Amino acid sequence: MSAFDLPWLVADIGGTNARFGLVTSLGARPTNVAVLAGAGYPTLPEAVAAYLTEHAGGARPGAACLAVAGPIDGDRYRLTNSAWAGSVRDLDVPYAVLLNDFEALAVSLPHLEGDDLVSLGGPALAYGVKAVLGPGTGLGVGGLVPTERGWTPIPGEGGHVTAPVVDRRELEIVRVLQSQGLAHVVAEHLLSGPGIVRLHRALAQVNGVTAPELSASDIVARLDDSLCSETVEVFCGMLGTFAGNVALTLGARGGVYLGGGVLPRIVERVRTSDFRPRFTANPDMADYLSAIGTALIVAPQPALTGAAAWLSQRARTELVG
């Protein structure tokens, strides 16, 4: 077996779960998708071996692309929220490569269509530079640029920019967090799963009320509770401003896509929120931003789609020329 012989292995490796799939033809979406609990396997190679044996009929992939939620240094990886660390060369695969998880999500964007996406306003998504951001455990940000040889992902650390506050209520929230020891409040401190919890507590203090300790899942599920509803309202508005800033920074005329684990739980609330008005509410660049489409990714495994697309593009350029 040689590099790029089919099938290919694709994976989305997080701190809790590892998602795997097989690509059986050039340009195809992954099949044989399975989710393995990371805690059940001491190492990533052992999880890969278990997937191939138990879910892929003992397939021997010619290439692999693994999207990893953690730092990457060449062929080496270290998961942020797991003990898994090592080299992708430890896999028994002729050609294996690592991507940051948001690089893989960015590469998936041109391949998402129909029911994979929910419009959040603006014109149809277009060809051109694209941006993706996603509140989950953290706040990921990435870009995708069209080139003569296909799409090139741009990883970044945009979630750590200063928090996008624009009104008095948001300024008061930031002051509460600063008084609690967060000297520099960044976007991720508010626009993430843990950020929703932090935002809920800070809003309670701003409003002078006592609030129970709730998880992010509890908060987004209790929209009949006035404080929870206000928390989600503020969250969506700040997310709109943040997304507009990302669009301007990257020149993302091809569209801004939202992913992550939080937003698919509150799709309709995001659609009817201040997200889109805040996205375009830049007095100097309102026309520019109004011409950019925004969409929420609801596809079940978009990072696997991105990893498959990355391998297909690399195979075409290296094997076809």
C-alpha positions, 0 to 999 in steps of 0.5 A: 500500500502506498500514500493516498491509496483508498480508503482514507481515514479521517478523524476529529479528535477532541478532549472527550470523544474521537470521531472517525470515518472512512473516505472510499472515493475521491471527493466523497464524504466520510462513511462508517462514522463512529464516535469513540470515548477517548477515556477508553483508550490509553493512546490515539493509535490504540483508538485508531486501531480499535476503530479500524477493526470494529467499525471499518471492517479491518480497512488499511488506509493509505492516508489519514487526516486528523483534526486535533483540538490542541497544539500541533507542532509538525507531526506532533500533537498534544490534546488540550483536554486529554492525556493523548500526545505523540506523533502522527507518524506512530499511526500505521498509515503511509501518509498522515497529517494533522490539522487544527480542528478549526482548520478542518472546519474551515476546509469543510465550508465550500462542501456544506450545503442544503440542510447542513446550514441554517441562514442567519441573514444576509445574501446567499453565501458566495465564492470568496474568502470565508470566515468560521467561528464557533463557541464551544469549550473555547471560541475558535476562529479560522478563515479560508482563502481560495487560491489557484491550487484550491482552498487554503485554511487560515488558523488563528487565535481570534477568540482571545481578542478583547471582548466586543462590548458596545453598550452600558450593560455589556460594559457593566458585565466586563467591570464585574468580571474585572472585579473578580480577577479577570483584568483583561476580558477577552471574547472567549471569556463570554462567547463560549460554553463556560462564557455563558455561565460566566455571563449569567453570573455577571448579569445577576450581579449587574441586575442585583438578583440572586441566581442559582448555579446553572450549567451552560446547557441549563441556561440555554434550555431555560428561556422561560426564566428571565435571567437565562433569557437575558443571558442568551440575548446578550450572548447573541448580540455580542456574538454578532459584533464579534462576527462582524469584526472577524468578517472585516478583519479577513475580508470575508465576502464569501460568508461568515459561518458559525459552528461549535457546540453551543449554537445548534442547541438554540438555532431559532433563538439565534435567528430571531436575536440581535445577532444579525443587526449587531453583525452589520451595526458598524457605522462606517462599514454597514454596507460592506457587512450587509453584503456578507451572508451569515449561516449556522453550521448544523451538519453533524460532523463537519470537521470530518467533511473538512478532513476528507476535503483536505485529503482530496485536494492534496491528492489531486495536487500531488498525484494529478499535478 
